[in-house]
């Protein structure tokens, strides 16, 4: 393990990340904050320890990424943990001790099933994805979404496609887009999280080759956010759907949240998934409130270290209790599975 | 009081280490040396066993990772503890201090660990005591505007808890989202808002402290008026070296009706700095003036990186409108490109602008990390220091940004470095040493808000005379003779030696030398550019100071109750006379910047300095207020000045009886008008009056006066009379009282006492705001309460420390 090329040694220990970290807010112990996790990793590097042999609390990181924005020097802890996990699993499924405990709640069991099915399906993909014809700069965008969305809202991609076709002036379906979308789902990170870095690398490299430079990819859910990093080297613009709509089609669409929507599934006021939606609401329309930060850390990568899983579950349960039946507007299909009162944003989107 | 609770305590703790183990030393810095560690104290094992007995094993952590994780803060230093202990309550804290004393184990209390000077690092090893679970907000008293809480409460949570009452706690260090109240008290934290309202110390009403010998003590702001020394003021900013705070009462303020922030972008640093002078020159007192300079990269001019000025104004809508217009005009005249934002929108904008700046600097300079420290110069020397910083950056080849609280002269130079550079620490220390030498030469202070800690202890002799350092050492010994409470901080080791002269500032006087020059201080000197007045003779009266300030646009906000225009300023400070306008956050006691003390036949000892923000070492100057000769004869003081009001109206309303007057006071208080004095006055003719003073710094009082008239008309009263603060009926009524008796509470809480005083025919003033009733001691038969409690034995030991 080395720190060369990582952002870890930029940490100046200022602690400005602490207040954004859901696991630190849970315990207020240094072990559970980004600053402590960075320190632990650096100490392990210096002492030549393999990370699992030092204090493993850094695997409690949910990967939500909320610590990245406040960091003045740009330390990206979730990305570093992500690559560390990949490195640990290189050459096969996780060598780490012990499977996670079975989930207690039905929602978590459901998500486990979704994940297992998705991984099995993604591994069967063959051969290379075709390059979608008609997907070039200025044309209708490609859409991408995570395997969770396919499993939990199978009709969502078609709905998004209809909306975009209407706004972007038609042109009909792009040839080869469905195969491309399946490969995009494979490159969302689930394979890596499941300890299958070889399959993951194959998906990522194939998707890069198949995506024309200068094209635009619109994400339908934040569980597909990894594609921004995957496609950056290919010169592709990747935007969340709400941000895309606000930038390209201002005034031509509207958002009507389901009645009883009291809360947003984020703690960040300027969140790209939600802020563009709220901006379209009339002045007098009641505005859903932000989540407290301690319940906003569940939208990250699914690092499959047993501790990460346990940490995510603990927080999901806490959030469920705190919601207490209040309506939650979410873009994340995993929240749809976890919270019965969650409403998917795409269902409130309409074109004028 | 309304109790509030945060509900059940925090969740799990990390797995405990059951053995005391000293595993591999872990780094506090990525490429730096390992955390230093002192050999463990012999009594450590017994202490740990006692702690486990008390708290359970899961709250006494000794595994290498936990020790490593508590070996750092935001400073460059790291020190490894031998044990990390998590008490559940203030009582636990006291038991732990007692146990540490029995085992001679050094200990330090730690909050969030976001300090910049190493204040919470265990220099001598031993125990780190976490305030994590001392996090209850015990009570909010909206009537007296007080909040009582424990030291582990996070500032952001305090804000949240106060918001429903329309109240706020004003000190706002940049880490407020995560830092704790206890850490703020230890360091006397400031932040942008310290400009108008002062640092944490101004807001601390009382402290419940576990002293290093394990005894419990309560220090309050009333101590001064009950015959004690202001040990509360000494404790705040003592960096956790004099005891462990386990509970505190803080003063809070109402949310302003309106607030706005001017963001101005300048191409030149100096134009931005000149705007600060201009703003203060036209009599505005913004709530905050912060500046971030353009990037400075030695040998590589940076284009397109503006200097940013942020100025916040608060008050009534009319006040803010007027002040924002005046600010915009001043900034635009200096070439600034201006934008007005609401305070809420500003927070996001500021975060974005700062991050853009840092990222731009990282890209331009290729150095990804920065080191941040603070230092202070008197405001008038700010541009000189800014030029010096650029020179030092060239000399050390360090790109710098500088973010600072401009109107307080409190700079935060941030040199950028590459952690892969093996020499980066040496370079940064060299830069720090040179910049601090520059500040010393400019009569500055070692720190305005970060504290001295480990980071700057070696530089103390640059800023303090050997004798002042000896007094500080004596103070530390008075509280902590065993030296177990956060040892190794503030004071340099070995004991103070003569100050080294700054390397290349032969011409510049060292701080202290300037103040104690031959011939002593002048009788009366106004430092207009720094907003301060120096008084060097007991002959100087308040009227003389007012006369000297008449054309400066500045005023001394102190009208001594019990004194009058002709009374001596030095005597009023020495007696700890309260001021009329104590409704302002900066109160009479908070005005003292430095004090000259004659002890025995020795040369005068000067404590404090020339800066409006100064937390360098123990704040000995705070003991001068109400010192009553016990720490030495007060021979001189330097006092902070505020801009004179641009409009002032006074109110005098006669009421039928104290009850009616108190109720009217409450009603007026709740109107939220800019009263700087308001209270029930029983004058010498046995009249019952509601007496008040409305003031505004920038704009006029037409709108508040209209609201006041409406409110009074409803009560069948009228607005009458007009006086200057020094000639106010309250000051006049109490003039000549050698000593004042004091009771805490708002007038409407003290109606019974007021009635009894009224019956005796004596004068009294019950002031809203700080909530205090004043009446002459001995002149009237006071209601039943203990008189002076005298000087405590601790106070006597502290006073004795001055006899060096």
Interface residues (C-beta under 8 A of the other chain):
Chain A: X3 X7 X8 X9 X10 X11 X12 X13 X14 X15 X16 X18 X19 X20 X26 X27 X28 X29 X30 X31 X36 X39 X40 X42 X43 X46 X47 X54 X55 X57 X70 X72 X73 X74 X269 X270
Chain B: X10 X11 X12 X13 X14 X24 X26 X27 X28 X30 X31 X63 X65 X66 X68 X69 X70 X72 X73 X74 X75 X112 X113 X114 X132 X135 X154 X156 X174 X175 X177 X178 X179 X348 X351 X354 X355 X358 X359 X362 X368 X369 X370 X371 X372 X419 X420
